[in-house]
Amino acid sequence: MGSEFVIRIAGEAVYTVLKASAPMLVVGLVVGLIVSIFQATTQIQEQTLAFVPKILAVLLSILIFGPWIMNTLVDFTFNLLNNLYKFVG
């Protein structure tokens, strides 16, 4: 295995992880921003108010984007194993 091959595979793995986690991160960020604006305007400083909506939003985004995430990971795994088979075989 050449170093270029390993570096390319590692780069693809990092890109796939970022692509697969982006929907949950964006949804959590938006919900956190909305909750913090709500807390600032109403001066409610309840700790659970900051976490519970974000947790629920991330779980909902996993349900919505789950098939797309699974397809992304399956495609990456297929390409990885295909490249390894071509390299070894």
PyMOL commands that set and color helices and strands:
alter all, ss='L'
color gray80, all
select helices_A, chain A and resi 3-42+47-88
alter helices_A, ss='H'
color red, helices_A
deselect
rebuild
show_as cartoon
